[in-house]
Amino acid sequence: MPPINPVTVAALAAIAGILVQTFKGVIPEAGKKWIPTGLMVIMTPIGALLALYIGGDPVGGALEGFFAFASSVGFYEFGSSVVPGVINGRGWLQLK
């Protein structure tokens, strides 16, 4: 098992949460149920590329990206249920 850095996972999870909150306003309502899948598809290779960039194991980086995706989805669901005014359904970018 390659080493997994929890700081990298936390940083990638924060980036994933920011990406979701930023771009969910431009995603149609029918497509919002696919946000977690798209986030997994994006974050797993980002983790592997980040690991390659810093000289680490790309498999460990892909796992870090996957765990970041999973934890960000959990944090996002928890945050939207506890503080719904801060994590809203509109997103930061809007289509007019």
C-alpha positions as CSV (number, residue, x, y, z in Angstrom):
1,M,0.0,0.0,0.0
2,P,1.5,3.3,-1.0
3,P,1.7,6.0,1.7
4,I,-1.2,8.4,1.8
5,N,-0.6,11.9,3.1
6,P,-3.6,13.2,5.1
7,V,-2.6,16.8,4.5
8,T,-2.8,16.3,0.8
9,V,-6.1,14.6,1.1
10,A,-7.5,17.5,3.2
11,A,-6.1,20.1,0.7
12,L,-7.6,18.2,-2.3
13,A,-10.9,17.8,-0.4
14,A,-11.0,21.6,0.2
15,I,-10.3,22.2,-3.5
16,A,-13.1,19.8,-4.5
17,G,-15.6,21.5,-2.2
18,I,-14.7,24.9,-3.7
19,L,-15.0,23.5,-7.2
20,V,-18.5,22.1,-6.5
21,Q,-19.7,25.3,-4.8
22,T,-18.3,27.4,-7.6
23,F,-19.7,25.5,-10.6
24,K,-22.9,24.0,-9.5
25,G,-24.8,27.1,-10.5
26,V,-24.1,26.5,-14.2
27,I,-25.1,22.8,-14.1
28,P,-28.7,22.1,-14.9
29,E,-30.9,20.7,-12.2
30,A,-31.1,17.3,-14.0
31,G,-27.3,17.0,-14.0
32,K,-26.7,17.9,-10.4
33,K,-27.1,14.3,-9.3
34,W,-24.0,13.5,-11.3
35,I,-21.8,16.0,-9.5
36,P,-20.2,13.4,-7.2
37,T,-19.4,11.1,-10.1
38,G,-17.8,14.0,-12.1
39,L,-15.9,15.0,-9.0
40,M,-14.5,11.5,-8.7
41,V,-13.4,11.5,-12.3
42,I,-11.7,14.9,-11.8
43,M,-10.1,14.4,-8.4
44,T,-8.5,11.0,-8.9
45,P,-6.3,12.0,-11.8
46,I,-5.5,15.3,-10.1
47,G,-4.2,13.4,-7.1
48,A,-2.1,11.2,-9.4
49,L,-0.7,14.2,-11.3
50,L,0.0,16.0,-8.1
51,A,1.9,13.0,-6.8
52,L,3.9,12.8,-10.0
53,Y,4.7,16.5,-9.8
54,I,6.0,16.3,-6.2
55,G,7.9,13.0,-6.9
56,G,5.6,10.6,-5.1
57,D,3.8,7.4,-6.1
58,P,1.0,8.1,-8.7
59,V,-1.1,5.2,-7.3
60,G,-0.9,6.7,-3.8
61,G,-1.8,10.1,-5.4
62,A,-4.8,8.6,-7.2
63,L,-5.9,7.1,-3.8
64,E,-5.4,10.5,-2.2
65,G,-7.6,12.1,-4.9
66,F,-10.2,9.4,-4.5
67,F,-10.3,9.8,-0.7
68,A,-10.4,13.6,-1.1
69,F,-13.4,13.2,-3.4
70,A,-15.2,10.9,-0.9
71,S,-14.4,13.1,2.1
72,S,-15.4,16.3,0.3
73,V,-18.8,14.8,-0.6
74,G,-19.3,13.8,3.0
75,F,-18.2,17.2,4.3
76,Y,-20.4,18.9,1.8
77,E,-23.5,16.9,2.7
78,F,-22.9,17.5,6.4
79,G,-22.3,21.2,5.9
80,S,-25.4,21.6,3.7
81,S,-27.6,20.0,6.4
82,V,-26.0,21.8,9.4
83,V,-25.5,25.3,7.8
84,P,-27.8,25.4,4.7
85,G,-27.5,29.2,4.4
86,V,-23.7,29.1,3.8
87,I,-23.7,26.1,1.5
88,N,-26.7,27.0,-0.8
89,G,-28.2,25.3,-3.7
90,R,-27.4,28.0,-6.2
91,G,-23.6,28.0,-6.4
92,W,-21.3,30.9,-6.8
93,L,-21.6,31.2,-10.6
94,Q,-25.0,31.6,-12.1
95,L,-26.4,31.2,-15.6
96,K,-28.6,34.2,-16.6
